[in-house]
């Protein structure tokens, strides 16, 4: 096995692990880690890639984005809230470093604008039940 393939598989496994934890914990975003796993598995092993794209974790968090359809508002909001909380902690820690706060604020604004305007919003199809027709 090539070293490059081993590194991709290792990074993919780490991405799946952190993505699974992020799907449960509100402070850890699942999306970037699952995206890392998808990229690494696609570059390392067709078998691992096929397994990963058939997991519920992938289908719930990444599938529509990878297909170019975008993300649901629920996923976008979850990512934006997580990043906002983490950047707020960093902002508070840098209370003496105003240049760092300005940079962090600009990065946060870019992040919010990117997810609102740059990433397409996927609207899941809802099935509307049809009224039953009466048979005579």
C-alpha positions as CSV (number, residue, x, y, z in Angstrom):
1,X,0.0,0.0,0.0
2,X,1.3,3.4,-0.9
3,X,2.0,5.9,1.9
4,X,-0.3,8.4,0.2
5,X,-3.2,5.9,0.2
6,X,-2.6,5.1,3.9
7,X,-2.6,8.8,4.8
8,X,-5.9,9.4,2.9
9,X,-7.5,6.4,4.6
10,X,-6.3,7.6,8.0
11,X,-7.6,11.2,7.4
12,X,-10.9,9.7,6.1
13,X,-11.4,7.6,9.2
14,X,-10.6,10.6,11.4
15,X,-13.1,12.7,9.4
16,X,-15.8,10.1,9.9
17,X,-15.1,9.8,13.6
18,X,-15.2,13.6,14.2
19,X,-18.2,14.0,11.8
20,X,-20.1,11.3,13.8
21,X,-19.3,13.2,17.0
22,X,-20.2,16.5,15.4
23,X,-23.6,15.1,14.3
24,X,-24.4,14.5,18.0
25,X,-22.6,17.4,19.7
26,X,-23.8,20.9,18.9
27,X,-20.4,22.6,19.3
28,X,-18.6,20.4,16.8
29,X,-19.6,20.8,13.2
30,X,-20.1,17.5,11.3
31,X,-20.1,19.0,7.8
32,X,-16.4,19.8,7.2
33,X,-15.2,16.5,8.7
34,X,-17.6,14.5,6.6
35,X,-16.5,16.4,3.5
36,X,-12.9,15.6,4.4
37,X,-13.8,11.9,4.8
38,X,-15.6,11.9,1.4
39,X,-12.6,13.5,-0.4
40,X,-10.1,11.2,1.3
41,X,-12.0,8.0,0.7
42,X,-12.7,9.0,-2.9
43,X,-8.9,9.4,-3.4
44,X,-7.9,6.3,-1.5
45,X,-10.3,3.4,-1.8
46,X,-13.3,2.8,-4.0
47,X,-14.6,0.2,-1.5
48,X,-14.4,2.7,1.4
49,X,-15.9,5.5,-0.7
50,X,-18.9,3.3,-1.7
51,X,-19.4,2.3,1.9
52,X,-19.2,6.0,3.1
53,X,-21.6,7.4,0.6
54,X,-24.2,4.8,1.6
55,X,-24.1,5.6,5.3
56,X,-26.9,7.6,7.0
57,X,-24.3,10.1,8.2
58,X,-23.4,11.0,4.6
59,X,-26.9,11.0,3.3
60,X,-28.2,13.3,6.1
61,X,-25.4,15.8,6.1
62,X,-23.5,15.8,2.8
63,X,-25.3,14.1,-0.1
64,X,-27.3,17.1,-1.4
65,X,-24.3,19.4,-1.2
66,X,-22.1,17.0,-3.1
67,X,-24.7,16.6,-5.8
68,X,-24.7,20.3,-6.3
69,X,-28.2,20.9,-4.8
70,X,-26.9,22.8,-1.8
71,X,-27.8,22.4,1.9
72,X,-31.0,22.5,3.8
73,X,-31.7,25.6,6.0
74,X,-31.5,23.3,9.0
75,X,-27.9,22.2,8.1
76,X,-26.9,25.8,7.2
77,X,-28.2,27.2,10.5
78,X,-26.5,24.4,12.4
79,X,-23.1,25.1,10.8
80,X,-23.5,28.9,11.2
81,X,-24.5,28.6,14.9
82,X,-21.6,26.3,15.7
83,X,-19.1,28.6,14.0
84,X,-20.6,31.6,15.7
85,X,-20.3,30.0,19.1
86,X,-16.7,28.9,18.5
87,X,-15.7,32.3,17.1
88,X,-17.3,34.1,20.0
89,X,-15.2,32.1,22.4
90,X,-12.1,33.1,20.4
91,X,-13.3,36.7,20.3
92,X,-13.6,36.8,24.1
93,X,-10.2,35.2,24.6
94,X,-8.7,37.9,22.4
95,X,-10.1,40.8,24.4
96,X,-6.6,42.4,24.6
97,X,-5.8,41.8,20.9
98,X,-8.1,44.1,19.0
99,X,-6.5,43.3,15.6
100,X,-7.3,39.6,16.2
101,X,-10.8,40.5,17.1
102,X,-11.2,42.5,13.8
103,X,-9.8,39.7,11.8
104,X,-12.0,37.1,13.5
105,X,-15.0,39.4,13.0
106,X,-14.3,39.7,9.3
107,X,-13.9,35.9,9.0
108,X,-17.1,35.4,10.8
109,X,-19.0,37.8,8.6
110,X,-17.6,36.2,5.4
111,X,-18.6,32.8,6.8
112,X,-22.2,33.9,7.5
113,X,-22.5,35.7,4.1
114,X,-21.1,32.6,2.3
115,X,-23.5,30.2,3.8
116,X,-26.5,32.5,3.3
117,X,-25.7,33.6,-0.2
118,X,-23.0,31.4,-1.6
119,X,-24.3,27.9,-0.8
120,X,-27.5,26.9,-2.5
121,X,-30.5,26.2,-0.3
122,X,-31.9,22.7,-0.9
123,X,-35.6,22.4,-0.3
124,X,-36.6,18.8,0.4
125,X,-39.7,17.6,-1.5
126,X,-42.6,17.1,0.7
127,X,-45.2,14.6,-0.4
128,X,-48.7,16.0,-0.1
129,X,-51.3,13.3,0.6
130,X,-54.0,13.1,-2.1
131,X,-57.6,13.0,-0.8
132,X,-59.1,9.6,-1.3
133,X,-61.8,9.3,-3.9
134,X,-65.1,7.7,-3.0
135,X,-66.1,4.8,-5.1
136,X,-69.8,4.1,-5.6
